[in-house]
Amino acid sequence: GAPRAVPPAGSTTLERFGERVVVADADRDRLWVFDAGSLDLQRAIDLPSGSVPSRMALGDDGLLRVVLQRSGALATVDLEAGEVLREDPVCAGPRGVASWGESTLVACAEGELVQIDSDEAQVSLSHAAVWTDRSATPPVGRFVEHMRQSLNRIGEI
């Protein structure tokens, strides 16, 4: 088989998606895609310089959503083609991401939950306050309840 490659050391996020392992390399603005069984490197995907990729979520459509922390954007990546399909601005401090169906939610450091719905490359953003007291991170139970309420307000549950 192909020689094994070791992802670079530094600020990385690692996720397994089925038969793939994807490493978001924030130091090099790159995604490393490995075969989950053999750990052979399948490809490297360059992201915009200085974008600082972090959290990732695989959508039902097979496309990977990647939080670009410094860019304040969400990248949509086709892992098969090895290319970034688009970047959507979301907020100044994107931190987390979840994706299902045609919807993607991004949690922002500012206390917002941003929803992106995709339909023929059209993007609409919906903002909902996740919590109002931004001086401290809310306890997990309270945070989950606020997220549920926010999702209800934007019509996803």
N, C-alpha and C positions, 0 to 999 in steps of 0.2 A: 504494500500500500504506500500511500504518500507519507513523507516524513512527518513526524509529529511536530507540532509547533507549540510553543509556550507563549501564552499571552503576556504582554509587557507588564512589569510591576508598576504599581502606582495607584491612582484613583480609578478603580474599575468597578463595574456592576456586572454581575453574572446571572443569567437566567437560562433555564432549560425550556425549550419549546418543542415538545415531541422528540423527534430524532435529531434536533439541533441544540447546540449550546451557543448562546450569543454573549459576547463580552463587549460592554460599552466602555471604551478606553477614553476617559476624560482628558488624559494627558496628551493624547495624540489626535483627538477628534475623529475617532475611527471605531467601527464595529468589526469585531473578529467573529467569524461564523465557523463553528467546529461541528463535526459529526459527533453526536452524543455517545455512540458506541466505541468508535476507534480513537476519538479525540483528534482526528486528522483535521487540519485547517482546510476549510472549503473555500473561503474567500475573505478578503478584507474590504470593507466598504468605507470610503472616506466621507466624512461629514464636513460641513462648512468650518473653516478655520476659526478657532476661538469659541465654538458653540458649546463645549463641555457637555457631552451626552451623559445621561445617567439612567434613570428608571426606564423600563421597557414593558410593553404589553403587546401580545399578539391578538389581532382582531379576528373575528369570525371569517373575515374575507381573506385571511392568510397574510395580511400585511402587518408589518411590525410598526408600532408607534413608539417613538423614542423622545423622551424629554430632553430638550437642549437648554440646560440651565442658564448659561450666560446669554444666549440668544433670546431667551424668553419665548421660545417657540416649541412646537411639536413637529417632529419629522415623521413622515410616513415613508417606510422603506419596503421595497420589494426584495425579500431575501433571495428569491429564485434568480432574479435578474441582477441582483447586486447593485441596486441603484436607489437613490433617494428620489421619490416621486414628487414630493412637495414638502413645504414647510409652512405651518400655520402659526402666526403669532398668537400667544395665549395670555400671557401675563408677565410681569417683571420677574417673578420668582417661581417658575414651575418646579414642583418637587416630586409629585407622584402621578401615576397614570393607570387607568383601567379601561379596557375596551371590550365591547360586546356588540354583536349585530352591526348596525351602522353608526353606533354612538361610541364616543371616547370621552372620558372624563379626566380632567387634569386638576390635581390639587395644587394650589398656589400658596407660597409662603405668606402672602398678604391676607390669607383667610378666605379665599374665594375658591369655588369649584367651577371650572369652566367646562362646558359641554360643547363638543364639536360633532355635528352630524354631517355625514358625507352622502351626497346624492349627486351623481354625475359631476364630481369635482366642485360642487357648490359647498361653501362652508358657512355655517351660521353659528354664532357664539351666544351662549346663554350664561349669564353670571348669577350666582346665588351665594349669599354670605354663608359660610360654613360655621363660623362662630363670631361673636361680637366682641368678646374680651380677648384682644390680641396680645395682652401683656403676659399671658401664660398659656401654655398648651393645655387644652381641656383634658380631663380624664378620658380614657378610652371609651367608656360607656356613653358619656355625654357627647363626645366627638361623633360616635356612630349614630346617635340619635339626631344630632344636628345634620349629619350627612343625609340621613333618611328623610328628614324634613326638607332639606334642600332639594333632594331628588324628587320628592313629591311636588314641590313648587315648580320644578321645570318639567314635570309630567313624565318621568321615566319609570316610576314604580306604580 
